[in-house]
Amino acid sequence: MTKRTFRINRITIANGFLGALSLSSCQLLYFLLILGAMAFSTDSYAHHDDSKASTTDSKRRPQGGSLYVTAAFGPDNRLWRVVPDKWHVYVDYSTDLGKTFSAPVRINKEPQRIKVSGENRPGIVVDRSGKISVIYSAEGVQPVAVYFSTSTDNGRSFSTPKPLSDQASEANSFQGRLVLNSSGQAYVFWLDERDRTDWRQLGNAVYYTTIDGKNSQNFINRRFSDTLCECCRIAAAFGNDGQPVLFARFIYPGGIHDHGLSRTQIDGKEPLSWRVTFDEWKIKGCPEHGPAISIADDGRYHIAWFTQGSARQGLFYAYSSDRGQNFSVPMSFGTPKKLPSHPDILAQGKHVVLTWTEYDGTKTQLLVIQSTDGGQTWSPARSIAESASGTDFPFLLSSARGIFVSWNSKHEGYRLIPMN
């Protein structure tokens, strides 16, 4: 496979927009949001150098100033962050719930062209032994590859980053998703172009590898699923059987961009995939709007997603009590005229939290709703933060200290906002 330019086809997006002129004003507004975001962020998978951004609290401002910060709690309740810059990726930690952070540690000693966006973001997890695993996207032999690095000395140093894909010199890999199961084994999923032979056909395959203390540098690649939208991030969780479950935007016949689930099987058979949303969103472009999933201790699946389909438009939530075979009637949330977007969800037993952002033309608000009965009923929406500057997507985290929203913005800096 030859080296190819890696970019979103904006001509396709524009055609999709022009073809939508017959849609409702709300739908047109969402298309404008998508186009505006792309114009603001340049190429979807190019780096975003926010190093000149101002902040009101330099102690909370991530090294390098990038918006696209990913955080995770360790077993000792320290909050760890991975922060990409133009040429490097850094890790730091906080012992006071994000008020101050340690001196950052550089992961890649040699500079690389770091390529991140809200959808193509870095990842970090910390297992029970304290081992820290990190992924990020950067230019390699191909325009983009997902790199992996680990620390076994409590974050003081990191291994030399290596591509996860065993075909990284032949095909692009991107949209990495790093998750940790209850036994401490890390899984990494990513979109991979190695199987594409006809570039007129949409959709990429998902590959994955598992990482533990025995194979930290031996990444055995396995194919997971196919025909995923190439611009929307993958959501992942683990079922009660310890098997990973992916929730992602697939491309179905007729160019429909709806969501499906994929799940591995314990007996080693091929993973199962099936469609779970039927919004009928037909678009000749890239929504750049990945979904969210959380699986509660009782086995109930909780999902949240964005759509602009002919059947429904906006943000929606649903749950399943039979491992994703059937879902509740989708529940709309958010204020349509304020462009609700980029939800995340976290379920702990019957307690479920949803967070998302809305934009009123002047500022972005961070909102939450909560359920105490497994998603049957919900509290009124509550705004917990806002910013008039550029913002990242919100993400829910949990530790022994409670549930928090992790959110970053240019002016206010990084914020860890408690839900309890």
Secondary structure, DSSP 8 states (H G I E B T S, - for coil): ---------HHHHHHHHHTTTTS-HHHHHHHHHHHHHHHHH-STTS----TT---S-TTTS-TT--S--EEEE-TTS-EEEEEE-SS-EEEEEESSTTSS----EES-SS---B---SSS--EEEE-TT--EEEEEEE--SSS-EEEEEEESSTTS-----EES-TTTTTS-EEEEEEEE-TTS-EEEEEEE-TT---TTS--EEEEEEEE-TT-TT----EEEEEEE-TTS--EEEE-TTS-EEEEEEEEETTTEEEEEEEE--TTS---EEEE------B-SS------EEEE-TTS-EEEEEEEE-SS-EEEEEEEESSTTSS----EEES-GGG--EEEEEEEETTEEEEEEEEE-SS-EEEEEEEESSTTSS----EEEEEESS-B---EEEEETTEEEEEEEETTTEEEEEE--
